[in-house]
Amino acid sequence: MARIKGALATRKRRNKTLKLAKGYFGAKSKHFKMAKQAVMKSGQYAYIGRKQKKRNFRQLWITRISAAAKLNGMNYSTFMNGCKKAGITLNRKMLSEIAIHDAEGFAVIAAQAKAAL
């Protein structure tokens, strides 16, 4: 039985890594060994970034809600407590969107939250 060489599979694997490293600075896009390290590290950064994205957006929404609540004479924690007691089940993303695009609507929600306290 003839021996099968692994050159084709190796070349395909290396080209896949080099394709992922396209656009990297210097030898990181040309040399397989450096490209492999750079792709591994960029994969770690991407994984961490997907987790941080969720944190950052929640932080942004809370900041926006807090600013809008202060305009209506409440702080963030009081506003959220009032919303919970009033039975307003909007999430922070939607509350921040309302605060940005519909100030009057947010004032109504804030009034309901204040009344529930």
Backbone hydrogen bonds, N-H to C=O, Kabsch-Sander energy under -0.5 kcal/mol:
donor,donor_aa,acceptor,acceptor_aa,energy
5,K,3,R,-0.6
10,T,6,G,-2.5
11,R,7,A,-2.7
12,K,8,L,-2.4
13,R,9,A,-2.3
14,R,10,T,-2.6
15,N,11,R,-2.6
16,K,12,K,-2.0
17,T,13,R,-1.7
18,L,14,R,-2.7
19,K,15,N,-2.3
20,L,16,K,-1.6
21,A,17,T,-1.5
22,K,19,K,-1.1
24,Y,21,A,-2.0
28,K,25,F,-1.4
29,S,26,G,-1.3
30,K,27,A,-1.1
31,H,27,A,-2.8
35,A,31,H,-2.8
36,K,32,F,-2.8
37,Q,33,K,-1.6
38,A,34,M,-2.4
39,V,35,A,-2.6
40,M,36,K,-2.1
41,K,37,Q,-2.3
42,S,38,A,-2.5
43,G,39,V,-1.9
44,Q,40,M,-1.7
45,Y,41,K,-2.3
46,A,42,S,-2.3
47,Y,43,G,-2.1
48,I,44,Q,-2.5
49,G,45,Y,-2.7
50,R,46,A,-1.8
51,K,47,Y,-1.1
52,Q,48,I,-2.4
53,K,49,G,-2.3
54,K,50,R,-0.8
55,R,51,K,-1.3
56,N,52,Q,-3.0
57,F,53,K,-2.2
58,R,54,K,-2.0
59,Q,55,R,-2.4
60,L,56,N,-2.1
61,W,57,F,-2.6
62,I,58,R,-2.4
63,T,59,Q,-2.1
64,R,60,L,-2.3
65,I,61,W,-2.6
66,S,62,I,-2.5
67,A,63,T,-2.1
68,A,64,R,-2.2
69,A,65,I,-2.7
70,K,66,S,-2.1
71,L,67,A,-1.4
72,N,68,A,-0.8
72,N,69,A,-0.6
73,G,70,K,-1.5
74,M,69,A,-2.3
79,F,75,N,-2.3
80,M,76,Y,-2.7
81,N,77,S,-2.2
82,G,78,T,-2.5
83,C,79,F,-2.4
84,K,80,M,-2.2
85,K,81,N,-2.3
86,A,82,G,-2.2
87,G,83,C,-0.7
87,G,84,K,-0.7
88,I,83,C,-2.7
89,T,87,G,-0.8
95,L,91,N,-2.4
96,S,92,R,-2.3
97,E,93,K,-1.9
98,I,94,M,-2.5
99,A,95,L,-2.3
100,I,96,S,-1.8
101,H,97,E,-2.8
102,D,98,I,-2.5
106,F,102,D,-2.0
107,A,103,A,-2.0
108,V,104,E,-1.8
109,I,105,G,-2.0
110,A,106,F,-2.7
111,A,107,A,-2.1
112,Q,108,V,-2.1
113,A,109,I,-2.4
114,K,110,A,-2.5
115,A,111,A,-2.2
116,A,112,Q,-1.6
117,L,113,A,-0.7
117,L,114,K,-0.6
